[in-house]
Amino acid sequence: PLTYKKPVINGVAEYLPFKDNIFQTVLLVTTICFVDDSKKTIFEANRILKKNGQLIIAFVDKDSELGKIYQKNKEKSKFYNEAVFYSTVEILELLRNQNFQNIDIIQTVFGNYKEIKTVQKFKYNFGEGNFVVIKAEK
């Protein structure tokens, strides 16, 4: 069996407990809508990334069908009631404000997610899929 003996390090996205320029990749999956300060979160990700490091943000686009459902019903949800959903355009603006470059975008989860029965292929760009993944380089 695999064992991993590195300690878990507690922290929050806006105040990461790491030195500058030490990571090659920072991954935020379904996280950005739950942070208190998205600008500070992107700033911190940039700070801890090495030169040419990658930030990957995966999220439900608020402008998608699923994003609109989540926003409409968030007050009823224990999980999403404090979430702040973002559009792809808003995330791109946050990234560009921190000078991220070489941005790639893919999307998936097309149509009504409850009716999906097979693995869907992703598409480049955004505007059709409910779930968007953005990779940006420092």
PyMOL commands that set and color helices and strands:
alter all, ss='L'
color gray80, all
select helices_A, chain A and resi 32-34+38-48+65-76+88-97+113-115
alter helices_A, ss='H'
color red, helices_A
select strands_A, chain A and resi 23-29+49-60+101-108+123-124+131-137
alter strands_A, ss='S'
color yellow, strands_A
deselect
rebuild
show_as cartoon
